[in-house]
Amino acid sequence: MLVAAGLSDVRLEPTVVQNTVAFLRILFGNRVAALADEARAAAFWEELEQGEREGWLCSGGVCFAAVGIR
């Protein structure tokens, strides 16, 4: 896209942004509630919270920063 817009020396820097279970609840809480009954949803969130407490949960997203010279 940037090259098509006339930029040169385009660079893309990927960054992994780690998140928390609290953030996942904000993003996906309604969806989990719609897909699972209350007991299953509670067990799902509890497992994620356990992983966060014990240090084995790894969750995040990849963000990209792009720059170029016009």
C-alpha positions as CSV (number, residue, x, y, z in Angstrom):
1,M,0.0,0.0,0.0
2,L,2.7,2.5,0.9
3,V,4.7,1.7,-2.2
4,A,1.6,2.0,-4.3
5,A,1.0,5.4,-2.7
6,G,4.4,6.6,-3.9
7,L,6.6,6.1,-0.9
8,S,10.1,4.6,-1.1
9,D,12.4,3.0,1.4
10,V,9.4,1.4,3.1
11,R,10.0,-0.4,6.3
12,L,7.8,-2.5,8.5
13,E,8.4,-3.1,12.1
14,P,6.4,-5.9,13.8
15,T,5.9,-5.8,17.5
16,V,4.2,-8.3,19.8
17,V,1.9,-6.7,22.3
18,Q,1.2,-9.0,25.2
19,N,-2.2,-8.7,26.9
20,T,-3.8,-9.8,30.2
21,V,-6.9,-11.8,31.0
22,A,-8.6,-8.6,32.0
23,F,-8.1,-7.3,28.5
24,L,-9.2,-10.5,27.0
25,R,-12.4,-10.3,29.0
26,I,-13.1,-6.8,27.5
27,L,-12.4,-8.1,24.0
28,F,-14.1,-11.5,24.1
29,G,-16.3,-11.6,27.2
30,N,-19.6,-11.1,25.3
31,R,-18.6,-13.7,22.7
32,V,-17.6,-16.3,25.3
33,A,-20.9,-15.7,27.1
34,A,-22.8,-16.2,23.9
35,L,-21.0,-19.4,23.0
36,A,-20.9,-21.2,26.4
37,D,-23.1,-21.7,29.3
38,E,-22.3,-19.8,32.5
39,A,-20.4,-22.8,34.1
40,R,-18.2,-23.4,31.0
41,A,-17.5,-19.7,30.5
42,A,-16.4,-19.4,34.2
43,A,-14.2,-22.5,33.8
44,F,-12.6,-21.0,30.6
45,W,-11.8,-17.7,32.3
46,E,-10.6,-19.4,35.5
47,E,-8.1,-21.5,33.4
48,L,-6.8,-18.4,31.7
49,E,-6.5,-16.6,35.0
50,Q,-4.6,-19.6,36.5
51,G,-2.2,-19.5,33.5
52,E,-1.6,-15.8,34.1
53,R,-0.9,-16.4,37.8
54,E,1.4,-19.3,37.1
55,G,3.2,-17.7,34.2
56,W,2.3,-20.2,31.4
57,L,-0.3,-18.1,29.6
58,C,1.1,-16.4,26.6
59,S,-1.4,-14.2,24.8
60,G,-0.9,-11.2,22.6
61,G,-1.3,-9.7,19.2
62,V,1.1,-8.5,16.5
63,C,1.0,-4.8,15.6
64,F,2.9,-3.4,12.7
65,A,4.4,0.1,12.3
66,A,5.1,1.1,8.8
67,V,7.1,4.1,7.5
68,G,8.4,5.3,4.2
69,I,9.8,8.3,2.4
70,R,7.7,10.4,0.1
